[in-house]
Amino acid sequence: MKTIIRLFKEEEGATALEYGLIAALIAAVIVAAVTALGTKVSSTFSYIDSKMPTPGQ
C-alpha cells in the first residue's frame, strides 16, 4: 500500500505518464491522417491510371 501511495506522490511518474499519453494521442492523429490521406492518394492514382493509354495501342 505504501508503494502505491508513493507512486501517486512521485511527480516524475506523473510526468512520464503525461508524456506517454501525449505520445499516444499524437500517434493516433498520425494514424488517422495517414489513413485519410492514403485513401485520397490511392483514388488519385487510380484515376490517373484509368486515363493513361495501355501499352501497344
BELCOR-V36195 format. One record per pair of residues at least 24 apart in sequence whose C-alpha atoms are under 10 Angstrom apart, sorted by the first residue. I is the first residue (numbers start at 1). J is the second residue. D is the distance in Angstrom with one decimal. If there is no record, write none. Layout:
i:I j:J d:D
i:I j:J d:D
//
This chain:
none
//
